[in-house]
Amino acid sequence: MKNLMARWPHWAGYTAAGWSLVYGALGLFWALGGEGFPFGRSDPDWEPGLSVLGEATREAAAPLIAVLGMLGAVAGLAIARGVRRGRAVLLGFAWLAAVTLTVVVTDNRVLMLVAYTPLLAVFAFTGVPGGQPMSELVPWSRINLFIVLVGGLLWALAALAYQRRTAGACVRCGRGEHGPARWATPEAARRWGTWAVAVAASIPALYDASRFAWAAGIPLGITEEFWRWLDESGLRWGGLFLSVMGLGGAILTLGLIQRWGEVYPRWIWFKAGRPVPPMLAVVPASIVSVIVFSGGLSFWRLHTVHGVLDDWDMWAIWAPSLVWPLWGAALAAATLAYYVRRRGACHSCGRGGRLEAEPVAGRG
């Protein structure tokens, strides 16, 4: 597995092409009348503003998905083989596919499902309270959003590898012959990364504070009537669970600039004193930053369509989520800074080494 991850620049283009081929085949299936079209009014979660494809129809969207999927398969193969002719077009297609699939087509349901994953795992064995079938909690339309997200991440990897390869940089670390830019040195990354961590860890605090208050019986940012409904329905405990998850995420975010984020602390006795593998933090933090950014954008759409931005009696329902795109961007920047500081010498090109690498704090 470790060797497979190290070879990601070689397989990213092929997997992006394969994903596009399969999803394009799905589009053809839907265009020919197949069941399961997950967008538009066919979506069981449909409501105005939730998705950018909320008004998409099978007749218009399915053939387009099929065509784009086939184009993606061809472009992905060209990218995987390092074709330089038409570089600008291929690179533009790849990055456009990555951004569209990860943060435009997806919405806040991905974030919700990720946050509720521990509960869903429990429900899989105990059953959902109230007898609700699991298929209603995780319908095909939500599973499809995860599939779309995976496709976008594959296209991001393919685009990054192709951009590096065709620019003469190392495909694994991205370093060029002239060394890193000033902002990409470990010293600079520690400075701007600290600010990014501060923003990324503090933004969820407003959301967490309101949900903790609700669980304690304080209707912070909502009306008394709405709090009573939350209490009677049991949803205030769901908010508490999400707040605990958010608090845990904030603590992990702080680890991007803390010693225990680089060296396993003593209480992890079987790893104590050993360096934390950088990718153990970089991979999940990168994915979460994308999910949070996309979820924040969908909240903007929902609030704008429903016109609740002036409902100050219920500000805790909508106000915290409006800064989530900033949260996602800050977490992405903090993760990048952590990676720049921790990457060390490249095993592929040999660049980096002592002149660039920042020592890990407190190895012993």
Beta strands, then each sheet from edge to edge (+ up, - down):
end
